Amino acid sequence: MTTRKKLEGNGLWESSRMMLPEHKETIIRRQLEEGRKERPTLDPQEMELIESALAESFHEHTAIKVRLFDEYEDKELTGIVVLIHTVRREIKLSMADREWHWIKIDEIISVR
């Protein structure tokens, strides 16, 4: 009975009184990598639509919702594009409460 209990779930590791730091780091790294996702590849037409929407927000002062890629969970920001830096391929997004963010265009995966 007790042997079976040690092997249930994560019991093999939990039953060990001592764990080497290398083993602990490996376990943590694997858990992080399991939740990681790949960056989507956008076709040129999709990139053109994104850049067009950014330019429209800049010229018309209309709010847009920008979805940014993240390895674990995508982020969404809503605001108005107030500056486009073409050489660095960045935009400055002005949000509520006088808050703003510089965003690399290559991090954007969609715009609404």
KAZITA-V395974 format. One line per field, one symbol per residue. ss: DSSP state (H for helix, E for strand, - for the rest). phi: phi as a letter, one per 40 degrees, with the letter a starting at -180 (. if undefined). psi: psi as a letter, one per 40 degrees, with the letter a starting at -180 (. if undefined). A space follows every 50 residues. Layout:
ss->???
phi->???
psi->???
This chain:
ss->-HHHHHH---HHHHH-----HHHHHHHHHHHHHH---------HHHHHHH HHHHHHHHHH---EEEEE------EEEEEEEEEEE----EEEEE-HHH-E EEEEHHHEEEE-
phi->.cccccccfbcdcccccbbcdcccccccccccccccbccccccdcccccc ccccccccccfbcbbbbbcadbacbbbbibcbabbcccfbbbbcbcffca bcbcccccbabb
psi->ddddddeibfddddehdhhiddddddddddddddeiiihihhiddddddd dddddddddefiiihhhhhiddhiihihahhehhgddefiihhhaiffii hhhhdeeheih.
